Amino acid sequence: MILIADSGATKTDWCFGNTLHDCQVVHTEGINPFHLTEEKIKQILQESLLAQLPFPQEEVKAIFFYGAGCTPEKAGKLSGLLAEAFPHATIQVESDLLGAARALCKHQPGIACILGTGANSCLYDGQRITHNTPPLGYILGDEGSGAYLGKRFVSDCIKQQLPSGLLEGLLKEYNLTVAEILDKVYRQPQGNRFLASLTPYIYKHKHQPEVREFLIECFSEFFRRNILSYPEHNRIPVSFVGSIAWFFQDELKEAARKFNLHTGIFIQSPIQELKGFHLPEKTL
């Protein structure tokens, strides 16, 4: 039995199976070893993951885990915790960025991008990541992410850079005041998730000319500050994974055309494509 995981900020998708055609997917809370304690990770594995698997944990022979926060320094910690839960498995813990590259590009060169709550990108040669522009998080970077869109949208609304009706509608839809927005961003934990939670409202109004222009400007910043520094960026496809990329494909494609970039494929979640990367078509 092979276990494949793709872990983001809020949830982890776990795929298990022996072949591409018999695999199933379950979900747990997100596992980020940079933010979570060992005790919390153990709790998620024991109480959430193992409880959903319809077979003994000893049957798992290989684990491929791709996750946010899985830096080389943190990967060993998570690998050890997985080994405790699955004592008979060989374990590989890699970054969510490598998972995105494998899901999007398989064994071909390309530029792989993650646009979800956060943002990241890399140049991939078909086997490994060769270049990575540091994303820097939602305060210093993460251009094009859900958190970045939410931050820019709220700021532009309050500073009257967008029509006043958009701010009024936002406050009414989320039952917020401007003071409460500032409190959630500056005083409460996980301000990035709060800001990203505003993107459905932006999506609902994306055909309004001012909002469309706003989105293209934000995605242009993503390309300008993250993609144009990669060698041969105009000669290989730029592909995307993540909810923001999935729902704002048209605006991303238009922004890409401004820089003569060729967009490749868009997928909402890497797990389906990672199944094809790791699982055989049939039992050998």
Salt bridges, closest charged atoms under 4 A:
ASP13 OD1 - LYS11 NZ 2.64
ASP13 OD1 - HIS27 ND1 2.66
GLU29 OE1 - LYS40 NZ 3.43
GLU84 OE1 - LYS42 NZ 3.85
ASP125 OD2 - ARG128 NE 3.64
GLU143 OE2 - ARG225 NE 2.58
ASP156 OD2 - ARG152 NH2 3.87
GLU173 OE1 - LYS204 NZ 2.57
ASP183 OD1 - ARG187 NE 3.33
GLU217 OE2 - ARG152 NH2 2.96
GLU221 OE2 - ARG224 NH1 2.22
GLU232 OE2 - ARG235 NH1 3.77
GLU251 OE2 - LYS206 NZ 3.47
GLU254 OE1 - ARG212 NH2 2.55
GLU273 OE1 - LYS106 NZ 2.76
GLU281 OE1 - HIS21 NE2 3.07
